[in-house]
């Protein structure tokens, strides 16, 4: 699905009935951190109070309707802001989506973009601009309300006075230490393979539309789960979708295979003992590579009064875990420069039977696995036949796409090739000792956003080689990060 491209000043109606959208702020310079923020504005285009300023030191609004998610395990050149449209207070008319840089200017960041995603991750609108110059703060766009209709507007306005100047213009009382950038030094030296802005490794095999693993909630973790919600919230069910990390705790009270589930610096539960041991190999391999295994979650909380006049809390937590064999691709990322396409719809590769000799080495023992796949234009010299897309794994041809499907990928492959990039995508292999099939999942040329086509390459960190025994992985460098966290205090 393609999203409408907005020009500066244009607006677009958000589909009626939409309960939630995600604003993705993107920029073009790799290795540069942009601090994304949101401001909840009343009819006078001012915040009602300083609590309406959502940023890294205040990651959600008082009512919980707007939440700052940083990169959320995605590319380092993006920041995400969750907006629960149905929960936005009636006197909030506009949500301003802004970004700032501590050093330098937006003019040095290349193309800037704002993409609005719907509830299923579908793109609703995209705005891109490369007109920034000396600005150190930038208003990308607005989500605003007209009567009962929500709309998105592309703005593209900058401030030379930084985040403090922008926030002041919108009525925030800013003290210097309120928005001073957070500076942290890592406790340990991470391996060279993990020199990333946010050292996370997004598990590959999770379902995109729902979380299949039901986390057993123990009473001691209810205060931590409750603390993820605004303190004023009570009563009805409410859903959150925080990114969670699966952290092995080899020296913790749950034994050598214990795995905690952490959200926003809090432990909200543990994998069941049998599941933790099953997942030990991929999780420890990721951690040994200096990264944190990361996945999605859905949390539903319910508070109610008990018979004795007290307050009870229940929670239902589901996380994105499929099978351990699908957590990590069976092959390594491409050696040449590449960009990994976002997933869209599954496409069947054809003529794999002609290349089983190449495919056989990638068939896992269990018969199913995931792959890094690269797509290449194949045009026979002098032939009248239309060029087609050749599918390769580790440089070996394993099949091709049909002529009709190829035409939907070729413009994008050609565009990325002109930038010196291979086109890589998610692949699935199923097979046995005598035959194998391959499917791919990637956006087509007409679905590709400006960030995919012209933004920094999307890559996946390489991992340490796999080991037979999960206890053989060396976790020494990450040990300080694997200590159990103290329990959260009792929720009010």
C-alpha positions in Angstrom: 0.0 0.0 0.0 1.4 3.4 -0.9 0.7 6.5 1.1 -0.2 9.9 -0.3 2.8 12.3 -0.6 2.0 15.6 1.1 3.6 18.9 0.1 4.3 21.6 2.7 1.0 23.0 4.0 -1.2 20.2 2.6 -3.4 18.2 4.9 -5.1 14.8 4.7 -8.0 13.3 6.6 -7.2 10.3 8.9 -9.6 7.5 8.2 -12.7 7.7 10.3 -12.8 5.4 13.3 -9.0 5.2 13.6 -8.1 4.7 17.3 -4.3 5.0 17.1 -1.6 6.3 14.7 2.2 6.2 14.9 4.2 9.2 13.7 7.7 8.2 12.3 10.1 11.1 12.2 13.1 10.4 9.9 16.3 12.1 8.8 18.9 11.4 6.2 22.3 11.5 8.1 23.4 8.2 9.6 25.0 8.4 13.0 23.3 11.7 14.0 20.7 11.7 16.8 17.6 13.7 16.5 15.5 14.2 19.6 11.8 13.8 18.7 9.1 15.5 20.7 5.4 16.1 20.7 3.4 19.0 22.2 -0.3 18.7 23.0 -1.9 22.1 22.1 -5.2 23.7 23.0 -7.3 25.9 20.8 -4.8 28.8 21.3 -2.0 26.7 19.9 -0.3 26.6 23.4 0.2 23.8 25.8 -2.2 23.6 28.7 0.7 22.9 31.1 4.3 21.7 30.9 2.9 18.2 31.2 1.8 18.5 27.6 5.4 18.5 26.4 6.4 14.8 25.6 10.1 14.2 25.1 12.9 11.9 26.3 12.8 13.2 29.9 9.0 13.1 30.0 8.1 10.1 27.7 4.3 10.3 27.9 1.6 12.8 28.4 -0.2 12.9 31.7 -3.2 11.1 30.2 -1.1 8.5 28.3 -2.6 9.4 24.9 0.8 10.4 23.5 4.0 8.4 24.1 7.6 8.9 23.0 9.1 5.6 21.7 12.5 6.8 20.3 13.7 4.2 17.7 11.9 1.3 19.2 14.4 -1.1 17.9 14.1 0.2 14.4 16.6 2.1 12.3 18.8 4.6 14.1 17.7 7.4 11.8 14.1 7.3 13.0 12.0 8.2 16.1 8.5 7.0 16.8 5.6 8.7 18.7 2.5 6.8 19.5 -0.8 8.7 19.5 -4.0 7.2 20.9 -6.5 9.4 19.1 -9.4 8.0 21.0 -7.7 9.0 24.3 -6.6 12.5 23.4 -8.5 15.0 25.8 -11.3 16.9 24.1 -9.6 20.3 24.8 -6.5 19.3 22.9 -6.9 20.4 19.3 -3.4 19.8 17.9 -0.4 17.5 18.5 2.7 19.1 17.1 5.4 16.7 16.0 8.9 18.2 16.3 12.6 17.3 16.4 15.7 19.0 17.6 19.5 18.5 17.5 21.9 19.3 20.3 24.8 20.1 17.9 24.7 21.1 14.2 21.7 22.0 12.1 18.9 20.2 10.3 20.4 21.5 7.0 23.2 19.0 7.5 20.9 16.0 8.0 19.8 15.6 4.4 16.2 14.7 3.7 13.7 15.0 6.6 10.5 13.0 6.6 7.3 12.5 8.6 5.3 9.3 8.0 2.0 8.6 9.6 1.2 4.9 10.1 -2.2 3.4 10.9 -3.2 0.8 13.5 -1.9 -2.1 11.4 1.3 -0.3 10.4 0.0 0.8 7.0 1.3 4.1 5.8 -1.4 6.8 5.7 0.6 9.9 4.7 4.3 10.9 4.0 5.9 14.3 4.0 9.6 14.7 2.9 11.7 17.9 2.6 15.3 18.7 2.1 14.9 22.5 2.5 16.2 22.9 6.0 19.3 25.1 6.5 20.4 26.6 9.8 17.5 25.3 12.0 18.3 23.4 15.2 14.6 22.6 15.9 12.0 21.6 13.3 8.3 21.2 13.2 7.7 18.3 10.9 3.9 18.3 11.0 0.7 18.2 13.0 -2.1 15.8 13.9 -5.0 18.1 14.5 -8.8 17.9 15.1 -11.6 19.6 13.2 -14.9 18.9 14.8 -14.9 15.1 15.0 -12.4 14.5 12.3 -8.6 14.0 12.8 -6.3 15.3 10.1 -2.5 15.4 9.4 -0.8 18.5 8.1 2.7 18.8 6.6 4.4 21.9 8.1 8.2 21.9 7.6 9.0 25.0 9.8 12.3 25.5 11.6 13.8 27.4 14.6 17.4 28.5 15.0 16.9 28.7 18.8 16.8 24.9 19.3 14.3 22.9 21.3 14.1 25.5 24.1 13.1 28.2 21.7 10.5 26.0 19.9 9.0 24.8 23.2 8.9 28.4 24.6 6.9 29.5 21.5 4.3 26.8 22.3 4.0 28.0 25.9 6.3 25.5 27.7 8.2 26.9 30.7 11.7 25.7 29.9 14.5 25.5 32.4 18.0 24.7 31.0 18.2 21.4 32.8 14.7 20.3 31.8 15.8 19.5 28.2 19.6 19.1 28.6 20.6 16.1 26.5 21.1 12.8 28.4 24.7 11.7 28.3 25.6 8.1 29.3 28.7 6.0 29.2 28.4 2.3 28.6 29.3 0.2 31.5 31.2 -2.2 29.3 33.0 -2.2 26.0 30.7 -3.8 23.5 32.1 -6.0 20.7 32.9 -4.3 17.4 29.9 -5.9 15.8 27.6 -3.9 18.2 28.7 -0.3 17.7 25.2 0.9 17.1 23.3 3.9 18.4 20.8 1.6 20.1 22.3 -1.9 20.6 19.1 -3.9 19.9 18.5 -6.9 17.7 14.9 -7.1 16.5 13.8 -10.8 16.4 13.0 -11.8 12.9 10.2 -14.3 13.2 7.5 -12.4 15.0 4.0 -12.1 13.7 3.3 -8.5 12.5 -0.3 -8.3 13.6 -0.4 -10.0 17.0 1.7 -11.3 19.8 1.5 -15.1 20.3 3.4 -15.7 23.6 1.3 -15.2 26.7 3.5 -14.1 29.6 2.5 -15.5 32.9 2.2 -12.5 35.3 3.4 -13.0 38.8 2.1 -10.7 41.5 5.5 -9.1 42.3 5.7 -7.6 38.8 2.3 -6.0 38.8 3.7 -2.7 40.2 6.2 -2.5 37.3 3.5 -3.1 34.8 1.2 -0.5 36.5 4.0 2.0 36.4 4.1 2.0 32.6 0.7 3.7 32.7 -0.1 7.3 33.8 -0.5 7.5 37.5 -3.9 9.1 37.2 -5.3 6.3 35.1 -7.7 3.9 36.8 -10.7 1.6 36.1 -11.2 0.5 32.5 -9.0 -1.7 30.4 -6.2 0.1 28.5 -3.7 -1.3 26.0 -0.1 -0.4 25.7 2.4 -1.6 23.1 5.9 -1.1 24.5 9.0 -2.6 22.9 10.4 -5.3 25.2 13.8 -6.8 25.7 14.5 -10.4 26.5 17.4 -10.4 28.8 19.2 -13.6 30.0 20.1 -13.5 33.7 22.7 -16.3 34.0 23.5 -15.3 37.6 19.9 -14.5 38.7 17.6 -16.4 41.0 15.8 -18.2 38.1 18.8 -20.4 37.3 21.3 -20.3 34.4 18.6 -20.2 31.8 16.4 -17.4 33.4 15.2 -14.8 30.9 13.6 -11.6 32.1 11.2 -9.5 30.0 11.9 -5.8 30.4 10.0 -2.7 29.2 11.2 0.8 29.7 13.9 -0.3 32.2 11.5 -2.4 34.3 11.2 -6.2 34.6 7.6 -7.1 33.9 8.0 -10.9 34.0 10.0 -14.0 33.1 9.7 -16.6 30.3 8.5 -19.9 31.6 11.4 -22.1 32.6 10.9 -24.6 29.7 10.5 -21.8 27.2 13.6 -19.9 28.5 15.7 -23.0 28.0 14.3 -23.5 24.5 15.1 -19.9 23.6 18.6 -19.9 25.3 20.6 -20.5 22.1 19.3 -17.5 19.9 19.0 -15.1 22.9 22.5 -15.9 24.2 24.0 -15.6 20.7 22.5 -12.1 20.3 23.7 -11.0 23.7 27.2 -12.4 23.1 27.3 -10.1 20.0 26.7 -7.1 22.3 23.0 -6.7 21.5 19.7 -6.9 23.3 17.1 -9.3 21.9 14.0 -7.1 21.2 10.4 -7.7 20.2 6.9 -6.2 20.4 4.3 -6.6 23.1 0.7 -5.8 24.0 -0.2 -5.0 27.6 -3.8 -4.8 29.0 -4.3 -3.5 32.5 -7.4 -3.6 34.7 -7.9 -2.0 38.1 -10.9 -2.6 40.3 -12.0 -2.2 43.9 -12.0 -5.3 46.0 -14.5 -6.2 48.7 -12.4 -4.7 51.4 -12.2 -1.3 49.9 -8.7 -1.7 48.4 -7.6 -1.6 44.8 -6.6 -4.7 42.8 -4.6 -4.8 39.6 -4.8 -7.5 36.9 -2.7 -7.5 33.7 -2.6 -9.5 30.5 0.8 -9.4 28.6 1.5 -10.9 25.2 4.9 -10.7 23.5 6.0 -11.3 19.9 7.7 -14.7 20.0 7.2 -17.4 17.4 9.7 -20.2 17.2 13.4 -20.0 18.3 14.5 -21.3 14.9 12.9 -18.2 13.3 14.5 -15.7 15.6 17.7 -15.3 13.5 18.3 -15.8 9.8 20.3 -18.9 8.8 22.8 -16.9 6.8 24.7 -13.7 7.5 23.9 -10.2 6.1 25.3 -9.4 2.7 29.0 -8.5 2.5 28.4 -5.7 0.0 26.5 -2.5 0.9 22.8 -3.1 1.1 19.5 -1.9 2.4 16.8 -4.2 3.9 13.4 -3.6 2.5 10.4 -3.4 5.0 8.0 -6.3 4.8 4.7 -6.0 2.9 3.2 -9.1 1.3 4.6 -12.5 0.7 5.7 -13.4 -2.8 6.5 -17.0 -4.0 9.9 -17.5 -5.7 9.8 -19.6 -8.9 12.1 -22.2 -10.4 13.8 -23.1 -7.1 14.0 -26.7 -8.4 16.5 -25.7 -10.9 18.8 -24.4 -8.2 18.4 -27.0 -5.4 22.1 -27.6 -5.4 22.6 -24.0 -4.1 19.5 -24.1 -1.8 20.3 -27.4 -0.1 23.0 -25.8 2.1 20.5 -23.4 3.6 17.7 -25.9 4.5 17.7 -26.1 8.4 17.5 -29.4 10.2 13.9 -28.6 11.2 12.9 -27.9 7.6 12.0 -24.2 8.0 14.1 -21.1 8.5 14.5 -17.4 7.6 17.0 -15.9 5.1 18.7 -12.7 4.0 17.8 -12.7 0.3 19.0 -10.2 -2.4 17.2 -9.2 -5.5 19.0 -8.5 -8.8 18.0 -7.4 -12.3 18.6 -10.1 -15.0 18.3 -8.9 -18.6 19.7 -11.2 -21.3 21.7 -9.2 -23.8 19.9 -9.0 -27.2 16.8 -10.7 -25.9 13.3 -9.3 -26.5 12.1 -10.9 -23.3 11.4 -8.5 -20.4 14.1 -8.4 -17.7 13.2 -10.4 -14.6 14.3 -10.3 -10.9 16.8 -12.9 -10.0 16.7 -14.1 -6.4 20.1 -14.9 -4.7 21.2 -16.1 -1.3 24.8 -15.4 -0.3 25.4 -14.5 -4.0 24.1 -17.8 -5.3 21.1 -17.8 -7.6 18.2 -19.8 -6.1 15.3 -18.8 -8.3 13.5 -15.8 -9.8 10.3 -13.9 -9.7 7.6 -14.1 -12.4 7.8 -11.5 -15.2 4.7 -9.7 -13.9 6.0 -9.6 -10.3 9.4 -8.6 -11.4 8.1 -5.4 -13.0 6.9 -4.3 -9.6 10.3 -4.6 -8.0 12.7 -3.6 -10.9 12.4 0.2 -10.6 13.3 0.0 -7.0 16.2 -2.4 -7.6 17.6 -0.2 -10.3 17.2 2.9 -8.1 19.1 1.4 -5.2 21.7 -0.1 -7.5 22.4 3.4 -8.8 23.1 4.4 -5.2 25.6 1.5 -4.8 23.2 -0.7 -2.7 22.1 -4.2 -3.0 18.3 -4.8 -2.5 17.9 -7.2 0.4 14.7 -8.6 1.9 13.2 -11.1 4.3 13.0 -14.6 3.0 11.6 -17.9 4.2 12.9 -21.4 3.2 11.0 -24.6 3.7 12.5 -27.9 2.5 14.0 -31.3 3.0 17.0 -33.2 1.7 15.4 -33.4 -1.8 13.5 -30.2 -2.4 13.0 -26.6 -1.1 10.8 -23.6 -1.6 11.5 -20.0 -1.0 9.2 -17.0 -0.3 10.1 -13.4 0.1 8.3 -10.5 1.9 9.1 -7.0 0.9 7.6 -3.7 -0.3 7.2 -3.3 -4.1 8.5 -0.2 -5.9 5.2 1.6 -5.7 5.1 1.0 -1.9 8.6 2.2 -1.1 8.7 5.4 1.0 11.3 8.2 0.4 13.2 6.9 3.4 13.5 3.5 1.8 14.5 4.8 -1.6 16.8 7.7 -0.6 17.4 7.4 3.1 20.3 5.8 4.9 20.7 2.1 4.3 18.6 -0.1 6.6 21.0 -2.8 7.9 21.0 -5.6 10.5 23.9 -6.1 12.9 26.0 -9.2 12.2 26.1 -11.8 15.0 28.8 -14.1 16.5 29.0 -17.5 14.9 26.4 -20.0 16.3 27.5 -22.5 18.9 26.1 -26.0 19.6 25.8 -25.5 23.4 24.1 -22.2 24.4 26.1 -22.1 27.7 29.3 -21.8 25.6 28.5 -18.2 24.5 30.7 -15.7 26.2 28.5 -13.1 27.9 31.4 -11.5 29.9 31.2 -8.1 28.2 27.5 -7.8 28.7 27.4 -9.2 32.3 26.7 -5.9 34.0 23.5 -5.5 31.9 22.3 -9.0 32.7 22.0 -8.6 36.5 18.4 -8.8 37.8 16.7 -5.5 38.2 15.3 -4.5 41.6 11.5 -4.8 41.8 9.3 -1.8 41.2 7.7 -0.3 44.3 4.1 -0.9 45.1 1.8 0.8 42.6 -0.6 3.4 44.1 
